[in-house]
Amino acid sequence: MTVNEPSSPVCYASEADDIYMGFAGREEILAALHELLEAERAGARVALASTKSANDPDYAELMRSVRADEARWCAMLSRQIRRLGAAPSRKTGAFYKKALAIPDPLERLAFLNRGQAWVVRKLESLTPRVRDEALHADLREMLESHRVNIDRAAAHLEAEH
């Protein structure tokens, strides 16, 4: 009786270390999540300050919506950082002071939109390297949300010019 031997060994790729498989390691992911958290916190604070100083009701509503979205992502990022066993950063990104130095609301909105675009680029480079399915799903949702906010802000800026 002939026994058929497998032509290749069993694959253990699912058990391999994330870094070995080309994914970001825990420390790299935590660093990126903290950087994103600090940026989102800055965006939320800029949107809040912009809402308070707004004279245009459409602009104020856009800023309230952006602030709520940024706060939502701050909560998600903090939750994911804790899930990975670390303490979330309490810092606010430098973007906050730079944005508040811009007195014109539409110029500030354009600056805020560039910050949102930075987050999109950061997420586009990070998400393909995240193996954790729950974190990956949250980051993809955050990415899409930022794209929507960019489009809404661009439409508002276009309508004002």
TADA-V779548 format. One record per residue. PSI is psi in whole degrees, -180 to 180 (999 if undefined). Layout:
((PSI) (PSI))
This chain:
((133) (132) (127) (122) (143) (145) (-16) (156) (164) (140) (127) (23) (-36) (-19) (-3) (154) (144) (-47) (-42) (-35) (4) (5) (163) (142) (171) (-47) (-41) (-42) (-45) (-42) (-44) (-42) (-39) (-43) (-43) (-42) (-45) (-37) (-42) (-40) (-42) (-45) (-41) (-43) (-38) (-46) (-40) (-48) (-37) (-36) (-45) (-31) (5) (137) (-25) (121) (-33) (-41) (-45) (-42) (-41) (-44) (-38) (-42) (-45) (-43) (-45) (-41) (-45) (-42) (-39) (-43) (-30) (-44) (-44) (-46) (-42) (-43) (-44) (-38) (-44) (-39) (-31) (5) (20) (166) (130) (142) (146) (2) (158) (133) (155) (-20) (-35) (-54) (-38) (-43) (-43) (-17) (-10) (110) (-34) (125) (-39) (-36) (-39) (-40) (-41) (-40) (-44) (-39) (-36) (-36) (-40) (-39) (-35) (-44) (-42) (-47) (-42) (-45) (-38) (-34) (-29) (-46) (-39) (-16) (7) (117) (-31) (116) (-41) (-45) (-43) (-45) (-43) (-42) (-36) (-40) (-41) (-41) (-49) (-39) (-41) (-37) (-41) (-44) (-39) (-45) (-42) (-43) (-41) (-40) (-41) (-45) (-41) (-41) (-28) (-16) (999))
